[in-house]
Amino acid sequence: MSLNVLVISHMYPNPANPMSGIFVHNQVKALAKEGVQMQVVSPIPRFPLYPKWRDYRKFPVTATMADIPIRYVPTWMFPGGLFFSVYGYLYYSSLYRVLSEWRRTSSFDLIHCHTIYPDGYAGTLLKKTFQVPIVTTIHGSDIRLYPFKSAGVYRRTENALNDSDHVVTVSERLKRDIRQLATGVDVTTIHNGFDPERFFPQAQHLARERLDLPPTGKIILFVGNLYKVKGLNDLLEAFSGLAHRYPDTQLVLVGDGPLRSELKKRAREKSIHDRVRFMGRRPYDEIPLWINASDMVTLSSLSEGLPSIVLEAMGCGKPVVATNVGGISEVLQHQKTGFLVPPRQPEELQRHIEILLTDNEGLNLDMGERAYTQAGSFTWKRNAERMLNLYQQVTGKACK
């Protein structure tokens, strides 16, 4: 008898944002390969007349990705995160209506929520309604930033931690953060993973050819959302200090977000606009090419859980220069597989990027080879095996 798991995640790929929560989808796929029956419900924004969310009204509410059934649930949300403290209840209200109907023809043995608030809080209310256990994964901002938005969010986060049957963190650092909010919570760290069949070393010149990139010169790559928490002003500051000394070097930003216009303006002010390429969101299948076309991957974040791009870059045999935040240091070894630098210090980011740009003794190659070897410990298959074991402990059921 197979184990049936219902995943609740507002971060999940959809037609309006195909890269949203791709790491959640990758874990779901890996669990399905382990024999778990997975189904997903994903709250999506509903706020009439708000132009930025118009695309969410244009696609079907049901879909299938990699044989995983998905139900997108329109949910009241507000621009700019207004009234965020009530999002957990709004999620619950929308999901309750859908799941009450779904429950008549389908079943689930366990609910797995991604983010402790608002998804996890809604999940704990659904747990009481449907009498099934709940596991919640904490990814970073939901424990490091969200609880401090207001007293209401803090209190509901605390409640969700205490009411979850088990909490998963993607890094040991996040586990320590939990202990500061609540005691007596059952917590396990299960690091994120990457797909070695998708992310592996490829010839740089062929990757550049396929992406129509210059065959020569250095490429510094960033992949992610253009959000403030990603510290991209620091990355531009660091690159501007290098640009005049390395005229054949480009900074390539793959991703999109609210800071795009501001970052373009800043690049013009620093006279590096012709050296910074804003590629926008790219299909996930294309990301391995961007990594392999680059000489290094950078991450200038101010806060993180454990970003998958670090593992994906390592899987492609690329060194990473990243800020030492969240769980990054648990997978990236300073001076061995890349460099760890303090956040909010663009001069340190610049200094370590420059070490790799000079590459006098083949440092890029050595670090890349070590990164590739170490990445083998962090695959989605290993992640799914550990998660399945946790599911079985929480439910008392074996998956056959």
N, C-alpha and C positions, 0 to 999 in steps of 0.2 A: 504494500500500500504506500503510495507516494505522499509526501508532505506538501500541503497546500499553503502557500504564503501569499498574503496580500501586502504589496508595497505601497506606501503612501509617500509621495515626494512631489513637492512643487517644483523641484529641480529635475526635469526629465525632458529629453529631446522632444520637440514638437515642431510643426511646420513654421511657426512664427520664430522659433529659436532652436534650430537643429542641434546646436552644441550645448544647450542647457542641460546640466547634470549628466553629461555623457558618461561620467565615472559611475553614476548610479546604474545606468543602463548596462554598462560593461559588467558590473557585479551581478546584476540580474541575469544576464546571459550566461555567465559562468556558473551560477547556481542552477540554472535550467539544465546545463550540461551534466551537472552532478545528479540529476534526477528529481529536482524539486519542481513542483508545479507552481509557476510564478504568474501573478497577475498584478497589474499596476493601476492605481488611480492617482491622477496628478491634478491638483488644483491649479487652475489658470485664471488670470485676472479677468474680472468682469466689472467694468465701470463705464456705463454708456457715455458716448461722445468724447471720451479721452482719446485723442488721435494716436498716441504712441502704442495703445493697446488694441488698435483697430484690427490688426491681423489675427488676434486671438478669436475674433468673432467669425472668421472666414473658413475655418477648417472643421471637419467632422469631429464629433465628440468621441468616437471610437476609432481605434487604429490597431495595427499589428506591426511590431518591429522584431525581426529575428524570431518569429513565432511567439512573441510575448504579447498577450492581449493588454491593451491600454485603454483606459477610459479617462478622457480629459473632463474635468469637472469645473465649469464656470463658477467662480467664487468671488463674492464682493471683496475687492481690495481698493486701496485709495492711492492716488498719485503721491509720490514722495514718501511713501511709508506712513502717511498720516493715519492715526488711530491704530497703529501697529499692535498696541496692547490687546486689541479685541480680535486680531487675526486668527488666533487659535480657536476661538468660538465660531467665527465665521467659517473656518475650514470645517469644523465639526458639523455645523448645520448643513452645509452643502454635501459633505460626504455621507452624512447620516441618511439623507433622502435617497441618494444613489445606492448605497450599500443595503439599505432595507429592502429595496426592490431586487437588487442583485442576489441577496442572500436566499431568495426563494428558489433560485435555480442553480446557485453556485455556493461553494463553501470555502472556508479558509480556517486553517488550524492556528495561525499566528499572524499578527500584524507587524510589519517591519517599517518603521518610519525613518525618514532621513531629515535631519535637523531636529533638535530637541524642542525648538519653538520656531514657527507655530505648528509644524507637522506633528511633532511628538506629543504636544499638549492635546491636540485634536485626537490623536491616537489613543491617549489614555482615557478620554471620554468615550470613545468607541469601544475600547476594551470593556468598560463597564456595561455598555449596551449589549454587546454581542458575546460577552463572556469568553473571550479568547486572550491569551497572553500577548504582550507587546515587547518588542525589541526596538530600541531607538539608537541610530548612529549619529554621533556628533561629528561635524566636519570642520569646525573652526569658529567662524564668526558667530554661530549660534550659541556658543558658550563664552567666547572672548569679547564679543561686542554687543550683541543684542540685549543681554540681560541688563545692561547699563543704560539702555535707552530710556527706561522709565521704571518706576516701582512696580507697575502692573506687569511688565514683561519679566522683571526679576522674579516676582512671586510665582508667576505661571511657569517659568522655567524651573524653579525649585520644585513646584508641584509635579511637573512632568518627570523630573529626575527621580523623585521618590515613588511615583506611581508606575514607572516602567518596570517590567520584570527583569530586564537586563539592559544595560547601556553599553554601546560599543563606541570607542574612540579610534580615530585613524592615526593617533600618535600618543606616545606616553605623556608628552607635554599637556595634551588636552585632558588626560586622566587626572593630572595634578590640578588642572584648572577646576575640574568637577569637585574635587575635594574641598575647594574653597567655598563652593556654593551649597553643598549638601554632603552629609556623612551617611555612611551605611548603605550607599548605592552599590549594587553589583556592577562592576565595570570590567571590561576586557578590551585590550588594544588589539585591533586587527588592521594592519597597515593596508593602504590602498595598493592597487597593482597596475600592471600594464599587460598588453597582449603581445607576446613575443612573435606571434605570427604576423602581426601588423607592423610592429616597431622593431626593426632590426637594421644593422648597418647596410647602407647602399652606397654605390659610387657617387661621390659628390658632383662630378661633372654631369652625370646622367640626370641626377635630381634637378640640377640647375637648368639643364636643357629642357626638361619636361615642364618646368615652371617659368620658362622664358626669363631666367635670371642671368646676369653677366657671368661668363665662364671663369673670370679671374676676379681677384679682390676678396677681401674678407667680409663675411656676413655675421653680424651679431643678431640673434633672433630672440624675440619675445613672443610668447603665445598665451593669450588669456583675454579676459574682459578688461576694457579700458575704464577701470574704476579707481577711485582715490586710494582704496586700500592696497592697490597694486604698486603704489609708489612710483608711478611712471614719470612724474616730474623729476624725481631723483635720477631715473635712468636717462632722461634727456639731458640733464645737467652733466652726468658722467660722460655721456657720448660727446657733448659739445666740447668738453675738455680734451677729447682725443681726436676729434674730426680733422683739425688742421694738421696734426702730425701724421695722420694715417689717411691720406686722401683717397685711397682705394677701398675704404671700409664703409659699409652701409649698416644702418640699424633698421631691421625689418620688424614691424609690429603686425602680428596676425591676430585679429580679434576686433571687437567693436564695443562701444559703450558710450556713456554720456560725456566722457572726457575727450572724445575725439576732436572736436572743434578747438577746445582749449589747448590740447597738445599740438595741433597743427599750428596754431597761432604762436605758441611758445617756440616751436621749431623755426618759424620764420623770424621771430625776434632774435634768435641766436644764430641766424644765418646758416642753419643746417637743414633747412627744409628740403633741399635737393638731395640730401643724404639719408633722410628718414622716409621709409616707405610704409604707408598705411594701407595694408592689404585688406582690411575688413575681415568679416567672418569667412572662413574657408571650410569646405566640406571636411568632415572628420577623416575621411579616407585620404585626404590630401596632406594631413599634418605630418605623417612620416616623411614625405618628400621635403617639406619645409625644414624639418629638423636635419635631414641628411644633406640638404643644400647648404646648411650653415656651418660655421666654424666653431660656434659655441652657442649655448642657450643661456639667457639671463632671466633672473626673476628678482625684482626689486621690492617685493611686497613688504607692507608694514605689519601684516598679520596673515597667518595661514593656518590650515590644518595640516594636510599633507597633499600638496598639489600633484596631480597625476603627471603633469608635464615634466616634472623632475625625473620620474621613473621612466617616462617615455623617451626622454633625451638620453638617459643612461642606456636604455635598451638599444638605442641607435648608435651607441658608442661615442657620444659627444660629451665633452666636459661642460659643467654647469657652474655659472657664477650666480649665487643666490644669497639673499639676506638670511641671516640666521634667526628665523622666526618659526613658530609652530614646531612641527615634527620634521622639518627639512634636514636637520642635523642627524636624525635617526637613520637616514638613508644615504645622505651625501657626506662623504668624508673629506674634510678640509685638507687641501694639498695632495690628495690622493685621487679623488674622482671629480674634483672641482674646487671651488673656493667658497667659503662662507664669510660673509661680511656683515657688519652691524647694520640694522635698518636706519634710514634717515641720514646716512653718511655717504653722499654721492662721490666724495673724493676717494673713499675706500673702494667703492664699486668701480670707479674709474681705474684705480691703481691695479686692481686684480684683473679687470678686463684687459688692460694693457699688457699684463704679463703673458696672457694667452695670445695677444695680437703679435707680440714680438716673436714668440715661439722659437727661440734660438736653438733649443736642444730637443726639439720634438716633444715638448711638454704636452701639447694638445693630444697627440697620438697616444702617449703613455697614459694620460688621464682617461682618455676615451676608452682605451682597452680595459683599464681597471673598472671603469663605470659599467661597461658591457658585462663583465664577469659578475660584478656585484648585483646587477639588476636581476639576475636569474633567481634571486631569493624573493623577489617581489612581483610575482605574476598573479593575474586574476584567478587562475586555477587554484593556487595556494590560498588566496584570499577566500575563495568559495568553499574550499575544504574546511577551513577553520570556522567559517560562518555556518556551514551546515552542521558541524559538530555542536555549535552553540544552539542552533535551532532545536536539535534533538534533545539537548539538556533542558531547555526551557519548556518544550512541549511534552517530553517523555515519550516521543514517538521516533521510530527509526524510519529512514527514507530508503526504500528498496528500489 
